[in-house]
Every structure is written in structure tokens, then in C-alpha cells.
């Protein structure tokens, strides 16, 4: 996905007010309100349709990969690749199951049976979080980007905080086509004295980016300390929509507000028309 900095979005919104971003010297409250406008209106554009610029395809396992260092209890299920390359799912038969290879330890592990639930959580360690997906077009037995959506798996339903793949022909590691969660942004400057928690947001003026904390930290520079922070890129194709939408939220004159809102909606309509020409079907959003 092509992204732009949140600074470029912020400055475009300020210019709509007739101000020079370099000299406007907006207050912290004003900047916070602009961030609120951005975050309030972004889902409207982000979730309008299945934008090809936002969709991702990743191969997933139904369970976490077996780890020789972990202590498994009876009933735990794992994914394991055998020495010959075969992919299997196993269930632990006993507690205190540590270091026993599922492929060779029949006293400790058994291959799962027909009652195995092929579930995929929206949040899996090491994988991109799933924000929403189309249940009719989300699970495939091959990379949908390369094979033009061939190999679609049917019988996919919502199950808890994820999906259940109930088809008998489901592969050991299916491909999932999905949209990540709507990103959020902050225009609050990073402060080296602030203790940040994982998931916190900050703005770093030197790079013009918003950053999301990967772990707790204090005085860890967002631009250079990549173990602690990751940039949150703004979807570039939605920039014009957000600029007009955020500007409309600021306007007090109802006539001018309607004009700005009309420009925002016209931008979204044009983007959707262009997306339709790519052959992307509009679907109801399933997921969180």
C-alpha cells in the first residue's frame, strides 16, 4: 500500500483553513481536534469497499507451531512439520509435555481427529492483525493474488474472535485474504520523559510520521528505535477524502460545511468507481 505521512495530511487540512502550516502555530488542543476529525472520518472511507490498496493475503496455520521449549498440557494442539515435509496438527496427550517431538512421540502426542476445529484468530502472533474480511472470499488453498482468486474454500463462518473453516478440503495452511484494522493517528508530539505503553501513539515532527509503540519505553526515539516503535502510514489514496471530510467538521457555516462534505463524498464516489473498474466486488463487511 502506498502511504503518506500524517504530517502531509495535517498540513493539507490546515491549508484548507487558509493558514500556513509553517507559521500557524496551532495549539495542542487544535492539533488534537484535527487528529479526532481524522480518526472519526477515516473508517468511513477505509471500510467503504474492499479497496485493493488495503487488502492483504497471508498464509496461516490453525494452531501455533510446536516449540520444543514450551510446556504443553493435555489437550493443547500444535502445528508441526515432519522431517519429510508433511504438515500435521497434533494434540497433547499428557501434562508436562516438554521437548517431545510430535512426529516421533506417540506417548505424548496424537494427530488430531475429525473433530479438529480449523479456526483462525484475527490476532495471531507474528501475523498481521485481521480487521475485517468477506466470508465468501477470504480463504483459499493458494495465493489469491497470483492465481486470480482460484481455489476458494467455502463454508467459512465467524467463530469467536476469528473464523472457522469447516470445509473438508481445507488445506493444512490456508491463504487468508483480508483487510487490516483501520489505523489510528496522533498529532501529539513524542516526549522523551513520557512512559509509553505498548499500543500508545505519538507524533514525531522530524519525520512527519505517527508511531505506534511496540513495547513499553521511555526516551526511545520513535524514528531510530525500531524495536520500540513502528510508523503508522496513512493510506495515500484516501488523503483527499480525509482532508475535505476533516475540513467540513471544522466549518461552522452550514452552507460551507455542506460544500466541503459534498467534495469529500464526491472524492469517495470517484475512488469507488475507479475500484469497480478493477473488477473488485462490493461486499458486506464481516469481522470486527
C-alpha positions as CSV (number, residue, x, y, z in Angstrom):
1,X,0.0,0.0,0.0
2,X,1.3,3.4,-0.9
3,X,1.3,5.6,2.2
4,X,1.9,9.3,3.0
5,X,2.9,10.9,6.3
6,X,0.3,12.1,8.7
7,X,2.1,15.5,8.6
8,X,1.2,15.9,4.9
9,X,-2.5,15.2,5.8
10,X,-2.4,17.6,8.8
11,X,-0.8,20.4,6.7
12,X,-3.3,20.0,3.9
13,X,-6.2,20.3,6.4
14,X,-4.6,23.5,7.9
15,X,-4.2,25.0,4.5
16,X,-7.9,24.5,3.9
17,X,-8.4,26.9,6.8
18,X,-6.3,29.5,4.9
19,X,-3.3,29.1,7.2
20,X,0.3,28.5,6.6
21,X,1.3,25.3,8.4
22,X,4.8,26.6,9.0
23,X,3.7,29.7,10.8
24,X,0.1,28.9,12.1
25,X,1.5,27.7,15.5
26,X,-1.7,25.9,16.3
27,X,-2.3,25.0,20.0
28,X,-2.1,21.4,21.3
29,X,-5.9,21.4,21.6
30,X,-6.3,22.4,17.9
31,X,-3.9,19.7,16.8
32,X,-5.7,17.2,19.0
33,X,-9.0,18.1,17.4
34,X,-7.7,17.7,13.9
35,X,-6.5,14.2,14.9
36,X,-10.0,13.5,16.2
37,X,-11.5,14.6,12.9
38,X,-9.1,12.3,11.0
39,X,-9.8,9.3,13.2
40,X,-13.5,9.8,13.2
41,X,-13.8,10.0,9.4
42,X,-11.2,7.6,8.3
43,X,-13.3,4.4,8.9
44,X,-15.9,5.8,6.6
45,X,-13.5,5.8,3.7
46,X,-11.4,2.8,4.8
47,X,-14.4,0.5,5.0
48,X,-16.4,1.8,2.0
49,X,-15.5,-1.2,-0.1
50,X,-12.7,-3.8,-0.4
51,X,-10.1,-1.4,-1.6
52,X,-7.4,-3.3,-3.5
53,X,-4.8,-1.0,-2.0
54,X,-5.7,-2.2,1.5
55,X,-6.2,-5.9,1.1
56,X,-3.5,-8.4,2.2
57,X,-3.0,-12.1,1.6
58,X,-1.1,-14.2,4.1
59,X,-0.7,-17.9,4.7
60,X,-1.8,-19.0,8.2
61,X,-1.7,-22.1,10.5
62,X,-4.8,-23.1,12.5
63,X,-2.6,-23.5,15.6
64,X,0.8,-22.2,16.8
65,X,3.8,-24.1,15.7
66,X,5.2,-26.7,18.1
67,X,8.0,-25.3,20.3
68,X,10.4,-27.7,22.0
69,X,10.9,-25.3,24.9
70,X,7.2,-24.9,25.8
71,X,5.4,-26.9,28.5
72,X,2.2,-28.3,27.0
73,X,-0.7,-29.7,28.9
74,X,-3.2,-32.4,27.9
75,X,-5.5,-31.1,25.2
76,X,-3.1,-28.5,23.7
77,X,-3.0,-28.5,19.9
78,X,0.0,-27.6,17.7
79,X,1.1,-27.4,14.1
80,X,4.2,-29.4,13.2
81,X,6.2,-30.0,10.0
82,X,7.5,-33.6,9.9
83,X,11.0,-34.5,8.7
84,X,9.6,-35.4,5.3
85,X,8.0,-32.0,5.0
86,X,4.5,-33.2,5.8
87,X,2.3,-30.8,7.7
88,X,0.3,-32.1,10.6
89,X,-1.7,-31.0,13.7
90,X,-1.3,-32.8,17.0
91,X,-3.0,-32.9,20.3
92,X,-1.0,-33.3,23.6
93,X,-2.0,-36.5,25.5
94,X,-0.4,-35.5,28.8
95,X,0.6,-32.6,31.0
96,X,4.2,-31.6,31.4
97,X,4.8,-32.3,27.7
98,X,8.2,-30.6,27.1
99,X,10.6,-31.3,24.3
100,X,8.8,-34.4,22.8
101,X,8.7,-34.2,19.0
102,X,5.1,-34.7,17.9
103,X,6.3,-36.6,14.9
104,X,8.0,-39.3,16.9
105,X,6.5,-39.3,20.4
106,X,3.2,-41.2,20.2
107,X,3.0,-41.5,24.0
108,X,2.9,-37.7,24.2
109,X,1.1,-36.6,21.0
110,X,-1.6,-37.9,18.7
111,X,-2.6,-36.5,15.3
112,X,-5.9,-34.6,15.6
113,X,-9.1,-36.3,14.5
114,X,-12.2,-35.4,12.6
115,X,-13.4,-33.2,15.4
116,X,-10.5,-30.8,15.0
117,X,-11.7,-27.2,14.6
118,X,-9.9,-25.4,11.8
119,X,-10.1,-21.9,13.4
120,X,-8.1,-18.8,12.6
121,X,-7.9,-16.0,15.1
122,X,-8.0,-12.4,13.9
123,X,-4.9,-11.9,16.1
124,X,-2.1,-14.5,15.6
125,X,1.4,-14.0,16.9
126,X,3.8,-12.9,14.1
127,X,0.9,-12.2,11.7
128,X,-0.8,-9.1,10.6
129,X,-4.0,-8.4,12.6
130,X,-7.2,-9.1,10.6
131,X,-9.6,-6.2,10.8
132,X,-12.4,-7.5,8.6
133,X,-13.0,-9.9,5.8
134,X,-15.6,-11.2,3.3
135,X,-16.7,-14.6,4.4
136,X,-17.5,-15.5,0.8
137,X,-14.0,-14.7,-0.4
138,X,-11.5,-14.9,2.4
139,X,-10.0,-18.5,2.5
140,X,-8.0,-20.0,-0.4
141,X,-5.8,-23.1,-1.0
142,X,-3.3,-20.9,-2.9
143,X,-2.2,-17.3,-3.0
144,X,-5.2,-15.4,-4.4
145,X,-3.0,-12.6,-5.7
146,X,-1.1,-15.0,-8.0
147,X,-3.9,-17.3,-9.1
148,X,-6.7,-14.7,-9.6
149,X,-8.8,-16.0,-6.7
150,X,-8.8,-19.6,-7.8
151,X,-9.0,-22.3,-5.1
152,X,-11.6,-20.5,-3.0
153,X,-12.6,-22.5,0.1
154,X,-16.3,-22.4,1.0
155,X,-18.2,-23.0,4.3
156,X,-16.3,-20.3,6.3
157,X,-18.2,-18.9,9.3
158,X,-17.5,-16.5,12.2
159,X,-16.2,-18.3,15.3
160,X,-15.4,-16.4,18.4
161,X,-12.7,-13.9,17.7
162,X,-11.9,-15.4,14.3
163,X,-13.3,-17.7,11.7
164,X,-13.9,-21.4,11.3
165,X,-13.0,-23.2,8.1
166,X,-15.3,-26.2,8.0
167,X,-14.7,-27.4,4.5
168,X,-13.3,-31.0,4.3
169,X,-10.9,-30.0,1.6
170,X,-9.4,-27.1,3.6
171,X,-5.5,-27.2,3.3
172,X,-3.2,-27.5,6.2
173,X,-2.1,-23.9,5.8
174,X,-4.8,-21.8,4.0
175,X,-4.3,-18.4,2.5
176,X,-6.4,-15.6,4.0
177,X,-7.4,-12.5,2.1
178,X,-8.3,-9.7,4.5
179,X,-8.3,-6.0,5.4
180,X,-6.2,-4.9,8.4
181,X,-7.9,-2.8,11.1
182,X,-8.5,0.9,10.5
183,X,-5.3,2.7,11.6
184,X,-5.5,5.4,14.2
185,X,-3.3,8.6,14.3
186,X,-2.0,11.0,16.8
187,X,-0.7,14.6,16.4
188,X,0.6,14.7,20.0
189,X,4.4,15.2,19.9
190,X,6.6,12.5,21.3
191,X,8.0,13.4,24.7
192,X,11.2,11.7,25.9
193,X,10.1,12.0,29.5
194,X,6.8,10.2,28.9
195,X,6.4,6.5,29.8
196,X,4.7,4.9,26.8
197,X,2.9,1.6,26.9
198,X,2.6,-0.9,24.1
199,X,0.0,0.4,21.6
200,X,0.4,4.1,22.5
201,X,0.6,6.6,19.7
202,X,2.8,9.7,19.2
203,X,3.8,12.1,16.5
204,X,7.4,12.8,15.6
205,X,7.7,16.1,13.8
206,X,11.2,15.5,12.3
207,X,9.9,12.6,10.2
208,X,6.3,13.7,10.0
209,X,5.1,10.3,11.0
210,X,2.8,8.9,13.6
211,X,4.3,6.0,15.5
212,X,2.8,3.1,17.5
213,X,4.6,1.7,20.5
214,X,5.6,-2.0,20.1
215,X,6.5,-2.3,23.8
216,X,6.8,-0.1,26.9
217,X,9.5,2.5,26.8
218,X,10.8,5.9,28.0
219,X,13.0,8.1,26.0
220,X,13.3,5.8,23.0
221,X,13.3,7.8,19.8
222,X,10.5,6.7,17.5
223,X,12.4,7.3,14.3
224,X,15.5,5.3,15.2
225,X,14.4,2.8,17.9
226,X,12.6,0.4,15.6
227,X,12.4,-2.3,18.3
228,X,10.1,0.0,20.3
229,X,8.2,1.9,17.6
230,X,6.7,1.4,14.2
231,X,5.4,4.1,11.8
232,X,1.7,4.2,11.0
233,X,1.5,5.1,7.3
234,X,-1.6,6.9,6.1
235,X,-3.4,5.3,3.1
236,X,-2.4,7.8,0.4
237,X,-5.4,7.2,-1.8
238,X,-7.7,8.4,1.0
239,X,-5.8,11.6,1.7
240,X,-8.0,14.0,-0.3
241,X,-11.2,12.5,1.1
242,X,-10.0,12.9,4.7
243,X,-8.8,16.5,4.1
244,X,-12.2,17.6,2.8
245,X,-14.0,15.5,5.5
246,X,-12.0,16.9,8.3
247,X,-12.3,20.4,7.0
248,X,-16.1,20.0,6.9
249,X,-16.1,19.0,10.6
250,X,-14.3,22.3,11.4
251,X,-16.6,24.6,9.5
252,X,-19.4,26.4,11.4
253,X,-21.2,27.9,8.4
254,X,-23.8,25.2,7.3
255,X,-23.5,26.2,3.7
256,X,-19.8,25.9,3.6
257,X,-19.9,22.7,5.7
258,X,-22.2,21.1,3.1
259,X,-19.9,22.1,0.3
260,X,-16.9,20.6,1.9
261,X,-18.8,17.5,2.8
262,X,-20.0,17.2,-0.8
263,X,-16.4,17.4,-2.0
264,X,-15.5,14.7,0.4
265,X,-18.3,12.4,-0.8
266,X,-17.5,13.1,-4.4
267,X,-13.9,12.1,-3.8
268,X,-15.0,8.8,-2.3
269,X,-17.5,8.1,-5.1
270,X,-14.8,8.7,-7.7
271,X,-12.4,6.3,-5.9
272,X,-15.1,3.7,-5.7
273,X,-16.0,4.0,-9.4
274,X,-12.3,3.5,-10.2
275,X,-12.1,0.5,-7.9
276,X,-15.2,-1.1,-9.6
277,X,-13.4,-0.8,-12.9
278,X,-10.7,-3.0,-11.5
279,X,-13.3,-5.8,-11.0
280,X,-13.5,-5.6,-7.2
281,X,-16.9,-6.5,-6.0
282,X,-18.6,-4.7,-3.2
283,X,-19.4,-6.9,-0.3
284,X,-20.9,-6.6,3.2
285,X,-18.2,-6.3,5.8
286,X,-17.8,-9.2,8.1
287,X,-15.4,-9.1,11.1
288,X,-14.8,-6.8,13.9
